[in-house]
Amino acid sequence: MEPDIKVTNNFINQKDFIKLQEHMLGSFFPWYYNPMVVFDQDSKDYFQFTHLFYNGDADMASTHSGLLKPILDKIEPFTICRVKANLLTKTNKIIEHGFHTDFTNDDRITTGVFYINSNNGYTKFENGQVHKSEANKFVEFNSTEMHTGSTCTDENIRIVINLNYIKGENK
């Protein structure tokens, strides 16, 4: 069965997007070294920088979580499970980091990937479907879907925001 993957270009209004993008690409946004990209799958040669906006509940929120308001207003989550930004650095060739699921044992959870910058990196699903990194695009799917991300070769960095949430009653 084909996964139910919803893609929305120009997901948030341009003014809100530019503010978010400039902040995350700026010199003062805190990124933290993470020695792996996919838990228990990566070689020691692969790493990324991350920023954890939410983990478990709003009580564990980053001081930068207000930047997410336009995205959260659009998806209207009932519960936020985790929101994390990932920054991958440029590589000489595209590297995929291994198929995985964000949450394996709860099919109520939805994953959204929001792209901060355009580049030749992508999100790929186990069925072969590929979604290019295009600024202000949102790709939404069930968190149990096997997927992988990649590096890019045409920009210095690739940034996505990975959101895991339970949809509200109206969604």
DSSP file (Angstrom, degrees, kcal/mol; ACC not computed):
  #  RESIDUE AA STRUCTURE BP1 BP2  ACC     N-H-->O    O-->H-N    N-H-->O    O-->H-N    TCO  KAPPA ALPHA  PHI   PSI    X-CA   Y-CA   Z-CA
    1    1 A M              0   0    0      0, 0.0     0, 0.0     0, 0.0     0, 0.0   0.000 360.0 360.0 360.0 133.8    0.0    0.0    0.0
    2    2 A E        -     0   0    0      1,-0.1     2,-0.1   125,-0.0     0, 0.0  -0.438 360.0-110.6 -68.8 138.7    1.3    3.4   -1.0
    3    3 A P        -     0   0    0      0, 0.0     2,-1.1     0, 0.0    -1,-0.1  -0.388  25.7-116.4 -67.9 149.6    2.0    5.8    2.0
    4    4 A D        +     0   0    0     -2,-0.1     2,-0.5     2,-0.0   138,-0.4  -0.772  45.3 172.4 -87.4  98.7   -0.3    8.8    2.4
    5    5 A I        -     0   0    0     -2,-1.1     2,-0.5   136,-0.1   136,-0.2  -0.950  16.0-162.3-116.3 122.6    2.2   11.6    1.9
    6    6 A K  E     -A  140   0A   0    134,-2.7   134,-3.0    -2,-0.5     2,-0.5  -0.909   5.0-166.2-108.5 128.0    0.9   15.2    1.7
    7    7 A V  E     -A  139   0A   0     -2,-0.5     2,-0.4   132,-0.2   132,-0.2  -0.953   5.9-177.3-117.8 129.6    3.1   17.9    0.1
    8    8 A T  E     -A  138   0A   0    130,-2.7   130,-2.5    -2,-0.5     3,-0.4  -0.972  10.4-156.3-129.1 117.8    2.4   21.6    0.5
    9    9 A N  S    S+     0   0    0     -2,-0.4   128,-0.2     1,-0.2   127,-0.1  -0.541  81.7  20.6 -83.5 157.4    4.5   24.3   -1.2
   10   10 A N  S    S+     0   0    0    125,-0.4    -1,-0.2    -2,-0.2   127,-0.2   0.938  79.9 175.7  48.3  53.8    4.6   27.8    0.3
   11   11 A F        +     0   0    0    125,-2.9     2,-0.3    -3,-0.4   126,-0.1   0.882  59.1  27.1 -63.3 -45.3    3.4   26.3    3.5
   12   12 A I  S    S-     0   0    0    124,-0.2     5,-0.1     1,-0.1    59,-0.1  -0.797 104.3 -80.1-114.6 162.3    3.4   29.5    5.6
   13   13 A N     >  -     0   0    0     -2,-0.3     4,-2.5     1,-0.1     3,-0.2  -0.219  42.9-114.3 -63.0 153.3    3.1   33.1    4.4
   14   14 A Q  H  > S+     0   0    0      1,-0.2     4,-2.8     2,-0.2     5,-0.2   0.836 112.4  54.5 -60.5 -39.0    6.3   34.6    3.0
   15   15 A K  H  > S+     0   0    0      1,-0.2     4,-1.8     2,-0.2    -1,-0.2   0.934 112.7  43.1 -62.3 -46.8    6.8   37.2    5.7
   16   16 A D  H  > S+     0   0    0     -3,-0.2     4,-2.2     2,-0.2    -2,-0.2   0.881 114.0  52.4 -65.6 -38.2    6.7   34.6    8.4
   17   17 A F  H  X S+     0   0    0     -4,-2.5     4,-3.3     2,-0.2     5,-0.2   0.941 107.7  49.7 -64.4 -46.6    8.9   32.2    6.4
   18   18 A I  H  X S+     0   0    0     -4,-2.8     4,-2.8     1,-0.2     5,-0.3   0.901 110.8  50.7 -59.9 -41.5   11.6   34.9    5.8
   19   19 A K  H  X S+     0   0    0     -4,-1.8     4,-1.9    -5,-0.2    -1,-0.2   0.934 114.5  43.5 -61.2 -46.5   11.7   35.7    9.5
   20   20 A L  H  X S+     0   0    0     -4,-2.2     4,-2.5     2,-0.2     5,-0.2   0.939 115.9  47.8 -63.7 -48.6   12.1   32.0   10.4
   21   21 A Q  H  X S+     0   0    0     -4,-3.3     4,-2.3     1,-0.2     5,-0.2   0.925 111.8  48.7 -61.0 -47.5   14.6   31.4    7.7
   22   22 A E  H  X S+     0   0    0     -4,-2.8     4,-0.7    -5,-0.2    -1,-0.2   0.893 112.4  49.5 -61.8 -39.3   16.8   34.4    8.5
   23   23 A H  H >< S+     0   0    0     -4,-1.9     3,-0.5    -5,-0.3     6,-0.2   0.933 114.1  43.8 -64.9 -45.7   16.8   33.5   12.2
   24   24 A M  H 3< S+     0   0    0     -4,-2.5    -2,-0.2     1,-0.2    -1,-0.2   0.788 117.3  45.5 -73.8 -26.7   17.8   29.9   11.6
   25   25 A L  H 3< S+     0   0    0     -4,-2.3    -1,-0.2    -5,-0.2    -2,-0.2   0.522  97.3 104.2 -89.1  -6.3   20.4   30.8    9.1
   26   26 A G  S X< S-     0   0    0     -4,-0.7     3,-0.9    -3,-0.5    -3,-0.1  -0.179  83.6-110.9 -77.1 168.6   21.8   33.6   11.2
   27   27 A S  T 3  S+     0   0    0      1,-0.2    -1,-0.1     3,-0.0    -4,-0.1   0.608 110.7  54.0 -72.8 -14.5   24.9   33.6   13.3
   28   28 A F  T 3  S+     0   0    0     -5,-0.2    -1,-0.2     2,-0.1    -4,-0.1   0.357  74.7 109.2-109.2   6.2   23.1   33.6   16.7
   29   29 A F  S <  S-     0   0    0     -3,-0.9     2,-0.5    -6,-0.2    -5,-0.0  -0.718  72.8-121.3 -82.3 128.7   20.9   30.6   16.3
   30   30 A P        -     0   0    0      0, 0.0     2,-0.4     0, 0.0    -2,-0.1  -0.577  32.9-179.8 -79.4 119.7   22.2   27.8   18.6
   31   31 A W        -     0   0    0     -2,-0.5     2,-0.4    20,-0.1    20,-0.2  -0.913  12.8-150.5-113.2 144.9   23.1   24.5   16.9
   32   32 A Y  E     -B   50   0A   0     18,-2.4    18,-2.7    -2,-0.4     2,-0.1  -0.958  20.2-113.4-123.2 132.0   24.4   21.5   18.9
   33   33 A Y  E     -B   49   0A   0     -2,-0.4    16,-0.2    16,-0.2    14,-0.0  -0.377  29.2-171.1 -62.8 132.4   26.7   18.9   17.6
   34   34 A N  E     -B   48   0A   0     14,-2.9    14,-2.2    -2,-0.1    -1,-0.0  -0.986  18.1-147.5-127.2 117.8   25.1   15.4   17.3
   35   35 A P  S    S+     0   0    0      0, 0.0     2,-0.3     0, 0.0    11,-0.2   0.412  80.2  40.9 -72.5   5.1   27.6   12.6   16.6
   36   36 A M        -     0   0    0     12,-0.2    12,-0.2     1,-0.1     3,-0.2  -0.981  55.1-159.9-146.1 159.7   25.0   10.6   14.6
   37   37 A V  S    S+     0   0    0      1,-0.4     2,-0.5    -2,-0.3    -1,-0.1   0.796  90.1  29.0-103.3 -47.8   22.2   11.3   12.1
   38   38 A V  S >> S-     0   0    0     59,-0.1     3,-2.2    61,-0.0     4,-1.3  -0.977  97.1-109.4-117.6 121.2   20.1    8.2   12.4
   39   39 A F  T 34 S-     0   0    0     -2,-0.5    -3,-0.0     1,-0.3     0, 0.0  -0.201  96.0  -4.7 -52.8 129.0   20.2    6.5   15.8
   40   40 A D  T 34 S+     0   0    0      1,-0.1    -1,-0.3     2,-0.1    -4,-0.0   0.585 123.8  75.7  64.4  14.6   22.0    3.2   15.8
   41   41 A Q  T <4  +     0   0    0     -3,-2.2    -2,-0.2     2,-0.1    -1,-0.1   0.640  69.5  90.6-123.3 -24.0   22.6    3.3   12.0
   42   42 A D     <  -     0   0    0     -4,-1.3     2,-0.1     1,-0.1    -2,-0.1  -0.368  67.9-124.0 -83.7 153.1   25.3    5.7   11.2
   43   43 A S    >   -     0   0    0     -2,-0.1     3,-1.6     1,-0.1    -1,-0.1  -0.458  37.9-103.8 -77.9 165.5   29.0    5.3   10.9
   44   44 A K  T 3  S+     0   0    0      1,-0.3    -1,-0.1    -2,-0.1    -2,-0.0   0.595 117.4  71.1 -67.9  -8.5   31.2    7.5   13.1
   45   45 A D  T 3  S+     0   0    0      2,-0.0     2,-0.4     0, 0.0    -1,-0.3   0.650  85.7  77.4 -81.1 -15.4   31.9    9.5   10.0
   46   46 A Y    <   +     0   0    0     -3,-1.6     2,-0.3   -11,-0.2    -9,-0.1  -0.798  55.3 151.8-103.0 138.0   28.4   11.0    9.8
   47   47 A F        -     0   0    0     -2,-0.4    42,-0.3   -11,-0.1     2,-0.3  -0.926  17.9-167.9-149.6 169.3   27.2   13.8   12.1
   48   48 A Q  E     -B   34   0A   0    -14,-2.2   -14,-2.9    -2,-0.3     2,-0.4  -0.955  23.9-117.0-151.9 170.7   24.8   16.7   12.2
   49   49 A F  E     -BC  33  87A   0     38,-2.6    38,-3.2    -2,-0.3     2,-0.3  -0.935  36.6-173.4-111.0 140.3   23.9   19.7   14.2
   50   50 A T  E     -BC  32  86A   0    -18,-2.7   -18,-2.4    -2,-0.4     2,-0.4  -0.879  23.0-158.0-132.1 161.4   20.5   19.8   15.8
   51   51 A H  E     - C   0  85A   0     34,-1.9    34,-2.9    -2,-0.3     2,-0.8  -0.939  17.3-147.4-138.3 117.7   18.3   22.2   17.8
   52   52 A L  E     + C   0  84A   0     -2,-0.4    32,-0.2    32,-0.2     3,-0.1  -0.766  20.5 173.7 -89.1 110.5   15.6   20.6   20.0
   53   53 A F  E    S+     0   0A   0     30,-2.2     9,-2.6    -2,-0.8     2,-0.3   0.916  71.1   1.8 -79.8 -47.5   12.5   22.9   20.0
   54   54 A Y  E     - C   0  83A   0     29,-1.8    29,-2.2     7,-0.2    -1,-0.3  -0.995  56.8-175.1-140.3 143.6   10.2   20.5   22.0
   55   55 A N  E    S- C   0  82A   0      2,-0.7     2,-0.8    -2,-0.3    27,-0.2  -0.813  76.6 -28.3-140.5 101.7   10.7   17.1   23.5
   56   56 A G  S    S+     0   0    0     25,-3.4     2,-0.3    -2,-0.3    26,-0.1  -0.305 126.3   1.2  93.2 -51.3    7.7   15.4   25.0
   57   57 A D  S >  S-     0   0    0     -2,-0.8     3,-1.8    22,-0.1    -2,-0.7  -0.976  79.5 -92.4-161.2 171.7    5.8   18.5   26.0
   58   58 A A  G >  S+     0   0    0     -2,-0.3     3,-1.0     1,-0.3    -2,-0.0   0.674 112.2  74.3 -67.5 -16.5    5.8   22.3   26.0
   59   59 A D  G 3  S+     0   0    0      1,-0.3    -1,-0.3    -4,-0.0    -3,-0.1   0.728  95.7  51.8 -67.4 -19.3    7.5   22.4   29.4
   60   60 A M  G <  S+     0   0    0     -3,-1.8    -5,-0.3    -5,-0.1    -1,-0.3  -0.265  87.1 144.8-107.4  44.2   10.7   21.2   27.7
   61   61 A A    <   -     0   0    0     -3,-1.0    -7,-0.2    -7,-0.2    -8,-0.1  -0.572  50.3-119.3 -91.2 146.7   10.6   24.0   25.1
   62   62 A S    >   -     0   0    0     -9,-2.6     3,-1.5    -2,-0.2     4,-0.2  -0.408  26.3-117.9 -69.4 153.5   13.6   25.9   23.6
   63   63 A T  T 3  S+     0   0    0      1,-0.3     3,-0.3     2,-0.1    -1,-0.1   0.616 117.4  57.0 -68.3 -10.5   13.6   29.6   24.1
   64   64 A H  T >  S+     0   0    0      1,-0.2     3,-1.9     2,-0.1    -1,-0.3   0.319  72.6 104.5 -98.7   5.3   13.4   29.8   20.3
   65   65 A S  G X   +     0   0    0     -3,-1.5     3,-1.8     1,-0.3     4,-0.2   0.722  63.0  75.3 -65.5 -20.4   10.2   27.8   20.0
   66   66 A G  G >  S+     0   0    0     -3,-0.3     3,-1.5     1,-0.3    -1,-0.3   0.765  81.7  70.9 -60.4 -24.4    8.2   30.9   19.3
   67   67 A L  G <  S+     0   0    0     -3,-1.9    -1,-0.3     1,-0.3     4,-0.3   0.757  90.7  60.9 -61.1 -23.8    9.6   30.8   15.8
   68   68 A L  G X> S+     0   0    0     -3,-1.8     4,-2.8    -4,-0.2     3,-0.8   0.538  72.3 102.0 -82.9  -6.6    7.4   27.8   15.1
   69   69 A K  H <> S+     0   0    0     -3,-1.5     4,-3.0     1,-0.3     5,-0.2   0.861  78.9  50.7 -50.4 -47.2    4.1   29.6   15.7
   70   70 A P  H 3> S+     0   0    0      0, 0.0     4,-1.1     0, 0.0    -1,-0.3   0.881 115.1  44.2 -61.4 -35.2    3.2   30.0   12.0
   71   71 A I  H <> S+     0   0    0     -3,-0.8     4,-2.3    -4,-0.3     5,-0.2   0.939 115.6  46.5 -71.6 -47.2    3.9   26.3   11.4
   72   72 A L  H  X S+     0   0    0     -4,-2.8     4,-2.2     1,-0.2    -3,-0.2   0.867 109.1  55.4 -65.0 -36.2    2.0   25.1   14.5
   73   73 A D  H  < S+     0   0    0     -4,-3.0    -1,-0.2    -5,-0.3    -2,-0.2   0.855 110.7  47.0 -62.2 -33.4   -0.9   27.5   13.7
   74   74 A K  H  < S+     0   0    0     -4,-1.1    -2,-0.2    -5,-0.2    -1,-0.2   0.902 118.9  36.7 -76.7 -42.5   -1.2   25.8   10.3
   75   75 A I  H  < S-     0   0    0     -4,-2.3    93,-0.5    -5,-0.1    -2,-0.2   0.702  87.9-155.6 -86.3 -18.4   -1.0   22.1   11.5
   76   76 A E     <  -     0   0    0     -4,-2.2    92,-0.9    -5,-0.2    94,-0.2   0.915  16.5-156.8  45.3  62.0   -3.0   22.7   14.7
   77   77 A P  E     - D   0 167A   0      0, 0.0    90,-0.2     0, 0.0     3,-0.2  -0.368  21.2-151.8 -70.0 146.3   -1.6   19.7   16.6
   78   78 A F  E    S+     0   0A   0     88,-2.9     2,-0.4     1,-0.3    89,-0.2   0.883  88.2   8.5 -75.4 -43.8   -3.5   18.2   19.5
   79   79 A T  E     - D   0 166A   0     87,-1.6    87,-2.6    -3,-0.0     2,-0.6  -1.000  68.8-141.9-139.0 137.5   -0.2   17.1   21.1
   80   80 A I  E     + D   0 165A   0     -2,-0.4    85,-0.3    85,-0.2     3,-0.1  -0.895  18.6 177.2 -97.2 123.5    3.4   17.9   20.2
   81   81 A C  E     -     0   0A   0     83,-2.5   -25,-3.4    -2,-0.6     2,-0.3   0.882  66.2 -22.9 -89.5 -48.2    5.7   14.8   20.6
   82   82 A R  E     -CD  55 164A   0     82,-1.9    82,-3.0   -27,-0.2     2,-0.4  -0.947  48.8-167.1-163.1 142.6    8.9   16.3   19.4
   83   83 A V  E     +CD  54 163A   0    -29,-2.2   -30,-2.2    -2,-0.3   -29,-1.8  -0.977  21.1 167.1-134.8 123.7   10.2   19.1   17.2
   84   84 A K  E     -CD  52 162A   0     78,-2.6    78,-3.5    -2,-0.4     2,-0.4  -0.999  26.5-142.7-140.4 134.4   13.8   19.1   16.1
   85   85 A A  E     -CD  51 161A   0    -34,-2.9   -34,-1.9    -2,-0.4     2,-0.4  -0.796  17.7-156.9 -94.2 141.3   15.7   21.1   13.5
   86   86 A N  E     -CD  50 160A   0     74,-2.9    74,-1.9    -2,-0.4     2,-0.5  -0.972   7.3-168.2-121.0 132.1   18.5   19.3   11.7
   87   87 A L  E     -CD  49 159A   0    -38,-3.2   -38,-2.6    -2,-0.4     2,-0.4  -0.977   6.4-174.0-121.0 117.7   21.5   20.9   10.0
   88   88 A L  E     - D   0 158A   0     70,-2.6    70,-2.4    -2,-0.5     2,-0.2  -0.899  19.8-130.2-108.8 139.9   23.6   18.8    7.7
   89   89 A T  E     - D   0 157A   0     -2,-0.4    63,-0.4   -42,-0.3    68,-0.3  -0.507  35.1 -82.8 -89.0 159.0   26.8   20.2    6.1
   90   90 A K        -     0   0    0     66,-2.4     2,-0.3    -2,-0.2    63,-0.2  -0.245  46.3-166.0 -57.5 140.0   27.7   20.0    2.5
   91   91 A T        -     0   0    0     61,-2.3     3,-0.1    -3,-0.1    -1,-0.0  -0.866  32.5-116.0-125.2 163.3   29.3   16.8    1.2
   92   92 A N  S    S+     0   0    0     -2,-0.3     2,-0.3     1,-0.1    61,-0.1   0.789 103.0  16.7 -69.9 -27.5   31.2   16.0   -2.0
   93   93 A K  S    S-     0   0    0     59,-0.1     2,-0.2    -3,-0.0    -1,-0.1  -0.965  99.6 -86.1-139.5 156.7   28.5   13.5   -3.0
   94   94 A I        -     0   0    0     -2,-0.3     2,-0.5    56,-0.1    58,-0.1  -0.428  44.4-163.8 -64.1 130.4   24.9   13.0   -1.8
   95   95 A I        -     0   0    0     -2,-0.2    56,-1.5    -4,-0.0     2,-0.4  -0.980   7.6-155.7-120.5 125.2   24.8   10.7    1.3
   96   96 A E  B     -G  150   0B   0     -2,-0.5    54,-0.2    54,-0.2     3,-0.1  -0.790   8.7-149.3 -94.0 144.4   21.6    9.1    2.5
   97   97 A H        -     0   0    0     52,-1.6   -59,-0.1    -2,-0.4   -60,-0.1   0.251  49.2 -78.6-105.5  13.1   21.6    8.2    6.2
   98   98 A G        -     0   0    0     51,-0.2    51,-0.3     2,-0.0    -1,-0.2   0.284  47.3 -81.5 104.3 134.4   19.5    5.1    6.4
   99   99 A F        +     0   0    0     49,-0.1     2,-0.3    47,-0.1    49,-0.2  -0.413  60.1 150.4 -67.5 140.8   15.8    4.4    6.4
  100  100 A H  B     -H  147   0C   0     47,-2.1    47,-2.3    45,-0.1     2,-0.3  -0.951  39.9-121.7-157.5 170.0   14.1    4.8    9.7
  101  101 A T        -     0   0    0     -2,-0.3     3,-0.2    45,-0.2    43,-0.2  -0.914  14.2-140.4-117.3 152.4   10.8    5.7   11.3
  102  102 A D  S    S+     0   0    0     41,-1.3     2,-0.4    -2,-0.3    42,-0.1   0.902  95.3   9.5 -79.0 -41.1   10.4    8.6   13.8
  103  103 A F        -     0   0    0     40,-1.1    -1,-0.3     6,-0.1     3,-0.3  -0.960  67.2-175.2-138.1 119.3    8.0    6.7   16.1
  104  104 A T  S    S+     0   0    0     -2,-0.4     3,-0.1    -3,-0.2    -1,-0.1   0.721  76.5  45.0 -90.4 -21.9    7.5    3.0   15.4
  105  105 A N  S    S+     0   0    0      1,-0.2     2,-0.3     2,-0.0    -1,-0.2   0.149 101.9  60.9-116.1  21.8    4.9    2.0   17.9
  106  106 A D    >   -     0   0    0     -3,-0.3     3,-1.5     3,-0.1    37,-0.2  -0.746  49.2-176.3-148.4  97.9    2.2    4.7   17.6
  107  107 A D  T 3  S+     0   0    0     -2,-0.3    37,-0.1     1,-0.3    36,-0.1   0.422  78.1  77.0 -78.2   5.0    0.5    5.2   14.3
  108  108 A R  T 3  S+     0   0    0     34,-0.1    59,-0.6     2,-0.1     2,-0.3   0.666  77.5  93.8 -79.1 -17.0   -1.5    8.2   15.7
  109  109 A I  E <   -E  166   0A   0     -3,-1.5    34,-2.5    57,-0.1     2,-0.4  -0.598  62.8-156.6 -85.3 134.8    1.7   10.3   15.4
  110  110 A T  E     -EF 165 142A   0     55,-3.8    55,-2.5    -2,-0.3     2,-0.4  -0.842   4.1-147.9-106.1 143.8    2.2   12.3   12.2
  111  111 A T  E     -EF 164 141A   0     30,-3.6    30,-2.6    -2,-0.4     2,-0.4  -0.929  12.1-171.6-110.2 137.5    5.6   13.5   11.0
  112  112 A G  E     -EF 163 140A   0     51,-2.8    51,-3.2    -2,-0.4     2,-0.6  -0.996   8.8-159.0-126.2 135.6    6.1   16.8    9.1
  113  113 A V  E     -EF 162 139A   0     26,-2.8    26,-2.3    -2,-0.4     2,-0.5  -0.965   9.2-168.2-113.7 118.8    9.3   17.8    7.4
  114  114 A F  E     -EF 161 138A   0     47,-2.8    47,-2.9    -2,-0.6     2,-0.5  -0.933  14.7-140.1-110.2 124.5    9.6   21.6    6.9
  115  115 A Y  E     -E  160   0A   0     22,-2.3    21,-2.7    -2,-0.5    22,-0.4  -0.730  17.2-175.4 -92.6 124.0   12.4   22.7    4.6
  116  116 A I  S    S+     0   0    0     43,-2.2     2,-0.3    -2,-0.5    -1,-0.2   0.835  70.8  21.5 -85.2 -36.8   14.3   25.9    5.6
  117  117 A N  S    S-     0   0    0     42,-1.0     2,-0.3    18,-0.1    -1,-0.2  -0.964  76.8-116.0-135.7 153.9   16.5   26.2    2.5
  118  118 A S        +     0   0    0     -2,-0.3     2,-0.3    16,-0.2    16,-0.2  -0.672  51.1 131.4 -85.9 138.0   16.5   25.0   -1.1
  119  119 A N        -     0   0    0     14,-1.9    14,-0.4    -2,-0.3    39,-0.1  -0.937  69.3 -85.7-167.3-178.9   19.2   22.6   -2.1
  120  120 A N  S    S+     0   0    0     -2,-0.3    31,-0.1    12,-0.1     2,-0.1   0.293  91.2 105.4 -89.5  12.3   19.7   19.3   -3.9
  121  121 A G        -     0   0    0     12,-0.1    12,-2.3    29,-0.1     2,-0.3  -0.284  50.8-178.3 -76.8 174.7   19.2   17.3   -0.8
  122  122 A Y  E     -I  132   0C   0     29,-0.3    28,-1.0    10,-0.3     2,-0.5  -0.976  33.1-111.2-163.2 170.3   15.9   15.4   -0.3
  123  123 A T  E     -IJ 131 149C   0      8,-2.4     8,-2.9    -2,-0.3     2,-0.4  -0.982  36.6-165.7-112.3 129.9   13.6   13.2    1.8
  124  124 A K  E     -IJ 130 148C   0     24,-2.9    24,-2.4    -2,-0.5     2,-0.3  -0.942   7.2-147.4-122.8 139.4   13.2    9.7    0.3
  125  125 A F  E >   - J   0 147C   0      4,-2.9     3,-2.6    -2,-0.4    22,-0.2  -0.697  30.4-109.5-103.3 157.9   10.6    7.1    1.2
  126  126 A E  T 3  S+     0   0    0     20,-1.9    21,-0.1     1,-0.3    -1,-0.1   0.773 117.8  60.8 -57.2 -28.7   11.1    3.3    1.2
  127  127 A N  T 3  S-     0   0    0     19,-0.3    -1,-0.3     2,-0.1    20,-0.1   0.449 123.7-103.0 -79.9   1.7    8.7    3.1   -1.9
  128  128 A G  S <  S+     0   0    0     -3,-2.6    -2,-0.1     1,-0.3     2,-0.1   0.270  73.2 144.7  97.7 -11.1   11.2    5.3   -3.8
  129  129 A Q        -     0   0    0     -5,-0.1    -4,-2.9     1,-0.0     2,-0.4  -0.417  31.4-162.6 -63.2 133.5    9.2    8.5   -3.6
  130  130 A V  E     -I  124   0C   0     -6,-0.2     2,-0.5    -2,-0.1    -6,-0.2  -0.966  13.3-165.9-125.6 136.1   11.6   11.5   -3.3
  131  131 A H  E     -I  123   0C   0     -8,-2.9    -8,-2.4    -2,-0.4     8,-0.1  -0.971  21.4-135.1-124.3 116.7   10.8   15.1   -2.2
  132  132 A K  E     -I  122   0C   0     -2,-0.5     2,-0.9   -10,-0.2   -10,-0.3  -0.251  27.1-101.1 -68.1 152.3   13.4   17.7   -2.9
  133  133 A S        +     0   0    0    -12,-2.3   -14,-1.9   -14,-0.4     2,-0.4  -0.669  53.4 166.1 -75.1 107.2   14.5   20.3   -0.3
  134  134 A E    >   -     0   0    0     -2,-0.9     3,-1.4   -16,-0.2   -19,-0.3  -0.992  42.4-104.3-128.5 124.2   12.6   23.4   -1.3
  135  135 A A  T 3  S+     0   0    0     -2,-0.4  -125,-0.4     1,-0.3   -19,-0.2  -0.131 102.5  12.4 -50.4 135.4   12.4   26.3    1.0
  136  136 A N  T 3  S+     0   0    0    -21,-2.7  -125,-2.9     1,-0.3     2,-0.4   0.716  93.7 134.1  68.9  25.7    9.0   26.7    2.7
  137  137 A K    <   -     0   0    0     -3,-1.4   -22,-2.3   -22,-0.4     2,-0.4  -0.825  39.8-157.6-101.8 146.7    7.7   23.2    1.7
  138  138 A F  E     -AF   8 114A   0   -130,-2.5  -130,-2.7    -2,-0.4     2,-0.5  -0.991   5.7-168.9-127.3 125.9    6.0   20.9    4.1
  139  139 A V  E     -AF   7 113A   0    -26,-2.3   -26,-2.8    -2,-0.4     2,-0.4  -0.972  11.2-169.4-115.6 123.8    5.9   17.1    3.7
  140  140 A E  E     +AF   6 112A   0   -134,-3.0  -134,-2.7    -2,-0.5     2,-0.3  -0.932  17.1 143.8-121.5 136.8    3.5   15.3    6.0
  141  141 A F  E     - F   0 111A   0    -30,-2.6   -30,-3.6    -2,-0.4     2,-0.2  -0.971  54.7 -72.0-160.3 166.5    3.2   11.5    6.6
  142  142 A N  E >   - F   0 110A   0   -138,-0.4     3,-2.2    -2,-0.3   -32,-0.2  -0.471  43.3-127.0 -68.0 138.0    2.5    8.9    9.3
  143  143 A S  T 3  S+     0   0    0    -34,-2.5   -41,-1.3     1,-0.3   -40,-1.1   0.621 105.5  66.3 -66.2 -12.2    5.5    8.6   11.6
  144  144 A T  T 3  S+     0   0    0    -35,-0.3     2,-0.3   -43,-0.2    -1,-0.3   0.507  76.3 110.6 -85.1  -3.5    5.7    4.8   11.0
  145  145 A E  S <  S-     0   0    0     -3,-2.2     2,-0.3     1,-0.1   -43,-0.3  -0.547  75.0-120.5 -73.7 131.8    6.6    5.4    7.3
  146  146 A M        +     0   0    0     -2,-0.3   -20,-1.9   -45,-0.1     2,-0.3  -0.572  50.3 150.6 -71.8 128.7   10.2    4.4    6.5
  147  147 A H  E     -HJ 100 125C   0    -47,-2.3   -47,-2.1    -2,-0.3     2,-0.3  -0.958  27.4-158.0-152.2 166.3   12.1    7.4    5.2
  148  148 A T  E     - J   0 124C   0    -24,-2.4   -24,-2.9    -2,-0.3     2,-0.2  -0.980   9.0-142.6-145.7 156.7   15.6    8.9    5.0
  149  149 A G  E     - J   0 123C   0     -2,-0.3   -52,-1.6   -51,-0.3     2,-0.3  -0.650  16.8-148.7-110.4 173.9   17.1   12.2    4.5
  150  150 A S  B     -G   96   0B   0    -28,-1.0   -54,-0.2    -2,-0.2   -62,-0.1  -0.885  14.4-113.2-136.9 168.4   20.2   13.2    2.6
  151  151 A T        -     0   0    0    -56,-1.5     2,-0.3    -2,-0.3   -29,-0.3  -0.242  34.3-126.5 -82.1-176.8   23.0   15.7    2.6
  152  152 A C        -     0   0    0    -63,-0.4   -61,-2.3     3,-0.2   -59,-0.1  -0.913  15.2-163.4-130.7 162.4   23.4   18.2   -0.2
  153  153 A T  S    S+     0   0    0     -2,-0.3    -1,-0.1   -63,-0.2   -63,-0.1   0.470  83.9  58.3-119.3  -8.1   26.3   19.1   -2.6
  154  154 A D  S    S+     0   0    0      3,-0.0     2,-0.3     2,-0.0     3,-0.0   0.489 104.9  41.0-107.7  -4.3   25.2   22.5   -3.9
  155  155 A E  S    S-     0   0    0      1,-0.1    -3,-0.2   -66,-0.0     3,-0.1  -0.924  81.5-116.8-135.3 160.9   24.8   24.6   -0.7
  156  156 A N  S    S+     0   0    0     -2,-0.3   -66,-2.4     1,-0.1     2,-0.3   0.832  95.8  15.3 -68.5 -31.1   26.9   24.7    2.5
  157  157 A I  E     -D   89   0A   0    -68,-0.3     2,-0.4    -6,-0.1   -68,-0.2  -0.961  57.9-148.9-142.1 157.8   24.1   23.4    4.6
  158  158 A R  E     -D   88   0A   0    -70,-2.4   -70,-2.6    -2,-0.3     2,-0.5  -0.997  22.8-171.5-125.2 123.0   20.7   21.7    4.5
  159  159 A I  E     +D   87   0A   0     -2,-0.4   -43,-2.2   -72,-0.2   -42,-1.0  -0.966  10.3 166.0-122.4 130.7   18.2   22.6    7.2
  160  160 A V  E     -DE  86 115A   0    -74,-1.9   -74,-2.9    -2,-0.5     2,-0.5  -0.957  29.1-136.7-131.4 154.9   14.9   20.9    7.9
  161  161 A I  E     -DE  85 114A   0    -47,-2.9   -47,-2.8    -2,-0.3     2,-0.6  -0.973  19.0-155.3-109.1 124.5   12.6   21.1   10.9
  162  162 A N  E     -DE  84 113A   0    -78,-3.5   -78,-2.6    -2,-0.5     2,-0.4  -0.893  11.9-170.3-103.1 117.4   11.2   17.7   11.8
  163  163 A L  E     -DE  83 112A   0    -51,-3.2   -51,-2.8    -2,-0.6     2,-0.5  -0.915   9.2-172.1-112.1 133.3    7.9   17.8   13.6
  164  164 A N  E     +DE  82 111A   0    -82,-3.0   -83,-2.5    -2,-0.4   -82,-1.9  -0.993  27.6 141.2-123.9 123.5    6.2   14.8   15.3
  165  165 A Y  E     -DE  80 110A   0    -55,-2.5   -55,-3.8    -2,-0.5     2,-0.5  -0.970  51.4-112.9-156.2 162.5    2.7   15.4   16.6
  166  166 A I  E     -DE  79 109A   0    -87,-2.6   -88,-2.9    -2,-0.3   -87,-1.6  -0.927  45.5-117.6-102.7 129.1   -0.8   14.0   17.0
  167  167 A K  E     -D   77   0A   0    -59,-0.6   -91,-0.1    -2,-0.5   -92,-0.0  -0.250  25.6-110.1 -67.8 152.0   -3.3   15.8   14.9
  168  168 A G    >   -     0   0    0    -92,-0.9     3,-1.6   -93,-0.5    -1,-0.1  -0.219  38.5 -95.3 -71.2 170.8   -6.2   17.8   16.3
  169  169 A E  T 3  S+     0   0    0      1,-0.3    -1,-0.1     2,-0.2    -2,-0.1   0.784 122.7  53.4 -61.8 -29.3   -9.8   16.5   16.0
  170  170 A N  T 3         0   0    0      1,-0.2    -1,-0.3   -94,-0.2   -94,-0.0   0.444 360.0 360.0 -87.5   0.6  -10.4   18.7   12.9
  171  171 A K    <         0   0    0     -3,-1.6    -1,-0.2   -95,-0.1    -2,-0.2   0.440 360.0 360.0-103.6 360.0   -7.4   17.5   10.9
